[in-house]
Amino acid sequence: MKLRFIGADHEVTGSCHCIECGGRYMLVDYGMEQGVNLYENVPLPVDASDISYVFLTHAHIDHSGLLPLLYARGFRGKIFATNATAELSSIMLRDSAHIQMFEAEWRNRKAKRGKDIEGYEPLYNMQDADGAIKCLVPCPYDTIIEVCEGVKIRFQDIGHLLGSAAIEVWLTEDDVTEKIVFSGDVGNLDQPLIKDPTKIPEADYVVIESTYGDRLHPKETLDYAAELSKILKETFDRGGNVVIPSFAVGRTQELLYFVRKIKANGLVKGHEDFPVYVDSPLAVEATGIFHKNIQECFDEEAMQLVESGINPLTFPGLQLSITSEESKSINFEEEPKVILSASGMCEAGRVRHHLKHNLWRPECTVLFVGYQAVGTLGRAICDGAKEVKLFGETVEIRAEIKQLRGLSGHADKQGLTEWMRGFQNEPKRVFVVHGDDTVCDVFAEYLRDEYAFNTYAPFSGALYDLKANRLLEAPESVRITKKKRGISSVFERLIAAGQRLLTVIQHNEGGANKDLAKFADQINSLCDKWDR
């Protein structure tokens, strides 16, 4: 009964933990790294085809984004997630595959122009995303699910994103049962639309995120609608646009909630009929999923609107942009407007086109409303860059750059502490993960010194024996010295297929001799065809 740390250890993105119990291997999340990648992550301890289950905390790509790659390498198990997470993941993983394929096509065209003979393969393709989506098993909140003999799980609403969950995992081996709780991303208190995080009363072990483990959100209660109204009015008075790089899932819907309130109360004087463009097909689909999960996920304030016949996510002047032609036409409309577009960190997507059209205009405002990882374009702009490169062109930054602080989907230090204090017993060990390099150590030390939690901030590769309550491996961190190409070659895909074949052969041990002989003949025939 062991827990191995793979990703988001002394880093914020790329979340992944591996559980070994009763001869089975299970992952909690398998996310993509975003922004600057400081440390090498250890590989999975077994082939993808030997992973039996994945427990998914929520749909954000830094927690779910490598599931199609897992499928491409031979995984055919089950991915357990909440109902809303399963729905959101189905659109987000397809969107991610589209981005991977588009980037590969663009890089290959560029390589040909530069006479680079080395081809570029996408990390995964749409078939891989569809395959991973078929593995999803939707689950309700607050219900114990028997995964297999010796493994039970339960999802609890953690208030970070529609469908997000902390996962309680009960592991039984040799008549010994240990309970480990994975926080996922703990939500901020009093967010619009979704509920506050659920506290869990007991655990033997806890894996807690620490994204904002070294800071506090503003103490004063910020009136987001009033603050946003002020920014809109000042920009519209100048004749400019407000471009908001926004995560398509979660943050976009929160902003729609605030804009509906602004419109309903006429808070932008002189510009009451301002248009709002949601320029992201993914955001449009995600908003539809929010509507479908009202009963299970919305908080009391949002439910009061719904019960009074008000849709909290729509209003006059809202325009949804789906096609590329509709997207391109937005910047040719002269009327001052709000443009909500993905991605939230400006690393990909349509928002980069809107930045190209608006960053150089002093009358415009670019408003950031979410976390900007180190190394991203969004972070560079927030940190005061004077110019940026977009589509091969240098664009001077003359627009006003604003940040709506406090509007965060993550709990701050106090929120994380309050969630940890919900445990009424004393966990044997608390593992601090999913934070910037020094933040993991700082938050672990704080929980230990102030609240007597037995904490440890692991690096990737650390291995813990849950039954014996002891650390088996504590590797030193390995800093990345050379940026790697994020590719998965066709030959690597072939190797993964071969590894899966071995797994399938092992699964057929004890089968009827006639069937096994037929299987062997088929393999040999395939080998005869391809043997060089």
C-alpha positions, 0 to 999 in steps of 0.5 A, spaced: 500 500 500 504 505 497 503 512 494 508 515 489 508 522 487 509 524 480 507 531 478 505 538 481 511 537 487 514 543 488 510 546 482 503 548 480 501 544 474 502 537 472 498 534 478 499 526 478 499 521 484 500 514 483 497 509 488 499 502 489 494 497 493 493 489 492 497 489 486 493 494 482 496 501 480 491 507 480 492 515 478 489 521 482 489 526 476 494 526 470 495 533 468 499 537 463 504 542 465 503 549 463 508 555 464 515 554 466 517 547 468 522 547 473 523 540 475 523 533 472 518 529 473 519 521 474 515 517 469 509 512 471 512 506 475 508 502 470 506 502 463 500 505 462 496 499 460 498 496 467 494 502 470 487 500 472 483 506 474 484 514 474 480 518 480 480 525 477 479 531 482 476 536 476 477 538 469 482 543 468 487 541 464 493 541 469 489 535 472 486 532 466 490 534 460 495 527 459 489 522 460 489 522 452 496 520 452 495 515 457 490 512 453 495 513 447 500 509 451 495 503 452 490 505 458 484 502 458 481 502 465 476 506 468 476 514 469 472 516 475 469 523 476 463 527 478 458 528 473 459 535 471 467 533 471 465 528 466 461 532 462 466 538 462 472 533 461 469 531 454 469 537 451 476 540 454 480 534 452 477 534 445 479 542 445 486 540 448 487 535 442 485 540 437 490 544 440 496 539 440 494 537 432 494 544 430 500 546 433 504 540 430 501 542 423 503 549 424 510 547 427 511 542 421 509 547 416 515 552 419 520 546 419 519 545 412 520 553 410 526 552 414 528 545 411 528 542 418 527 534 416 525 532 423 517 532 423 513 534 429 508 529 432 502 532 437 502 529 444 496 526 442 490 526 437 483 526 437 482 519 437 486 519 443 482 524 446 475 520 444 478 514 447 480 517 454 473 520 454 469 513 453 473 511 459 470 516 464 465 513 469 460 519 472 459 519 479 455 523 484 457 527 490 457 524 497 456 517 495 461 511 497 463 507 490 466 500 490 471 501 485 474 494 486 476 489 492 480 493 497 478 500 494 473 505 495 472 512 493 467 518 495 467 525 491 466 531 496 464 538 493 471 542 494 468 548 491 474 550 486 470 549 479 463 546 477 464 538 479 471 539 482 472 534 488 476 532 494 477 525 493 476 520 499 480 513 498 479 507 502 485 502 501 485 495 504 490 490 504 492 484 508 486 486 513 489 493 514 485 499 511 488 506 511 484 512 508 487 518 504 484 524 502 486 528 496 484 535 496 484 537 489 484 544 488 481 547 494 476 553 492 475 560 494 470 562 499 463 565 497 465 564 489 459 566 485 455 560 482 458 554 486 458 552 493 463 553 498 468 547 499 466 541 503 470 539 510 472 532 511 472 530 518 477 524 518 483 521 514 489 517 516 493 521 510 492 528 507 494 530 500 493 538 500 494 543 495 498 549 496 497 554 490 496 560 495 499 557 501 504 563 502 499 569 501 492 572 503 486 574 498 484 581 500 481 582 507 476 587 505 470 584 501 471 586 494 465 588 490 467 585 484 461 588 480 462 595 482 470 594 481 468 591 474 463 596 472 468 602 474 474 599 469 468 598 463 466 605 464 473 608 464 475 604 458 468 605 454 469 613 455 476 612 452 472 609 446 476 602 447 475 595 448 476 591 454 479 584 453 479 579 458 483 573 457 479 568 461 479 560 462 473 558 458 471 553 464 469 556 470 472 563 470 468 565 464 461 563 467 463 567 473 464 573 469 458 572 465 454 572 472 457 579 474 456 582 468 448 580 468 448 583 475 452 590 472 447 590 466 441 589 471 443 594 475 445 599 470 452 600 473 455 602 467 452 609 466 452 612 459 454 605 456 448 601 459 447 597 452 454 595 451 456 588 447 459 582 450 462 577 446 464 570 448 469 568 443 471 561 445 467 555 442 469 551 449 466 556 453 460 556 450 459 549 451 462 549 458 456 554 459 451 549 457 454 544 462 453 549 467 446 550 466 445 542 466 448 541 473 444 547 476 441 542 482 447 539 484 453 544 484 450 551 484 450 555 491 444 558 494 444 565 491 445 562 484 439 558 486 435 563 488 435 567 481 434 560 478 427 559 482 425 566 480 426 565 473 432 569 472 438 565 468 444 567 472 449 567 466 445 570 460 443 578 459 441 582 453 447 584 449 451 577 450 453 574 443 457 568 442 462 567 437 463 560 434 466 560 427 473 563 426 469 568 421 465 570 427 471 571 431 475 575 426 469 580 425 469 582 432 475 587 432 472 590 426 466 592 430 467 599 432 463 600 438 466 599 445 465 592 447 467 586 452 471 581 449 471 574 453 476 569 450 481 563 452 486 561 454 486 565 461 494 565 461 494 567 453 498 561 451 494 559 446 487 560 443 483 566 440 485 571 445 492 572 442 488 574 436 485 579 440 491 581 444 494 583 437 489 587 435 488 591 442 494 591 446 497 597 442 491 601 443 492 606 449 484 607 449 483 599 451 484 595 457 486 588 458 484 585 464 486 579 467 482 575 472 486 569 474 492 566 476 498 567 471 503 561 471 511 563 471 513 563 464 506 564 460 505 570 456 499 573 461 504 573 466 509 577 462 504 582 460 502 582 468 509 583 470 510 589 465 513 587 459 513 593 454 512 589 448 511 581 446 511 577 440 504 575 437 504 570 431 511 572 429 510 580 430 512 584 435 507 588 439 508 594 443 504 594 449 500 601 450 493 598 453 492 599 460 493 593 464 489 591 470 488 585 474 481 584 478 485 581 484 481 577 489 477 573 484 480 567 484 478 559 484 483 557 489 483 558 497 488 562 500 492 561 506 487 562 510 482 558 506 487 552 506 488 552 513 480 552 515 479 546 510 485 542 514 482 544 520 476 540 518 479 534 520 477 532 527 482 527 528 490 527 527 492 525 520 498 521 520 502 525 515 500 531 511 503 531 504 503 538 501 503 539 493 501 543 488 505 550 489 511 554 487 517 551 489 518 555 496 511 555 497 510 548 498 516 548 504 513 554 507 506 552 507 508 545 510 512 549 515 506 553 517 502 547 518 507 544 522 509 549 527 502 553 528 497 547 528 502 541 529 500 537 523 506 532 521 507 535 514 512 533 508 513 537 501 515 531 497 519 532 490 517 528 484 519 520 485 518 520 493 515 514 495 511 513 501 509 506 505 502 508 507 501 501 511 508 502 515 507 510 515 514 511 513 518 514 507 521 509 502 524 514 497 526 521 498 529 523 491 533 530 490 529 534 486 532 534 478 532 541 475 531 541 468 537 544 464 534 544 457 527 545 454 525 538 452 520 538 445 513 536 448 513 530 442 510 523 442 513 520 436 510 515 432 515 510 434 514 511 441 507 510 440 508 503 437 513 501 443 506 503 447 502 498 443 507 493 444 507 494 452 499 494 451 500 487 448 504 484 453 499 486 458 493 483 454 497 477 454 498 477 461 491 478 462 489 472 458 493 467 463 489 461 464 484 462 458 482 456 454 488 453 450 484 453 443 483 461 444 490 462 447 493 458 441 489 462 436 491 469 439 499 466 439 498 465 431 495 472 430 501 475 434 506 471 430 502 472 423 503 480 425 510 479 426 512 475 420 508 481 416 513 486 420 519 483 422 525 487 418 
